[in-house]
Amino acid sequence: MTTWVNNDGLEVRFGSSKAESYKGGQLSTMSDSQELRIAITGTDVPSADAPVDKKVAIPSGAYIESATLVVTTAFTSGGSATLDIGLMTDDNDGTYSTKDDDGIDAAIAVASLTDNASIACNGALVGTTVTDSNGLPMPVSYGYGTAAFTAGVAELVIKYKVS
């Protein structure tokens, strides 16, 4: 299988490659706002800041209007775990750096991540315009603090406008 990235940043594949499953995607709404929806599974959350899905990202220059974490299955942990949600920047060499590891929300306690909970995220990047120095989209990142999650499923909904 051969792959390469074209000038638009799209991956092109040749041969017998299989489609990849993504953890989220962007939705167009009937307004100026766009939505990014990302599935978060508790057991997938790493201890160190990492992209949820490198292919699902906020465009550089976007104004983040709001972010909401909607829990569909309660999160559990072997201790008092917390969840940080932020953004990363693409270093344009296949690696990523942290832009703000808790810029979407910081230290959401496992006790708050209950069935049907809707958590309004209030990190420093919410209500601001986010930019990448290379002009590249910024993947949403996550990481846990204190203890690993042993269960839980949520959907992160980020509403933004692109100028």
Secondary structure as UniProt FT lines:
FT   STRAND          2..5
FT   TURN            7..8
FT   STRAND          11..14
FT   STRAND          24..28
FT   STRAND          33..41
FT   HELIX           42..44
FT   STRAND          50..51
FT   TURN            54..55
FT   STRAND          57..58
FT   TURN            60..61
FT   STRAND          62..77
FT   STRAND          82..90
FT   STRAND          96..109
FT   HELIX           110..112
FT   TURN            115..116
FT   STRAND          118..120
FT   TURN            124..127
FT   STRAND          129..130
FT   TURN            133..134
FT   STRAND          138..145
FT   STRAND          149..162
//
